[in-house]
């Protein structure tokens, strides 16, 4: 069975490639991805029903949508600095997204410090948060080297599959 991170990488590769359809089958599990103009459709069939709850059976993932510039503008208003070019700034930021539906936790336990906060530097294998799904605590890695620009969710908040959690300025 593929891990969620591996499936996310496959989605990125299929989305960036010129192929229109991708099918992967192993040990009774099947992953099928089809591109349809600006949409990538991902489906997974598994013989393990509890794992199917972690990854939606059919999920439509928009291909390369520009992120809203509202978050950058709000951050600029809070700091009192005007953004130079919101679209350019937003285009250079990497979004760390939730690989599953669950509860966002900013720290490993309630009485410890958060993994990261705005201004912290991270490497691609740095743990930035935990997403709990079905009593499983999944550590989420940064995926890129850079600086955390903004934390987009609050501790204990429910998050959706693909929801942006952090904005990172890559190095």
Buried (B, 14 or more C-beta within 10 A) or exposed (E): BBEBEEBBEBBEEBBEEEEEEBEEEEEEBBBBBBBEEEEBBBBBEBEEEEBBBBBBEEBEBEBEEEBEBEBBBEBBEEEEEEBEEBEEBBEEBBBBBBBBBBBBBBBBEEEEEBBBEEEBBBEEEBEBBBBBBEEEEBEBBBBBBBBBBBBBBEEEEEBEBBBBBBBBBEE
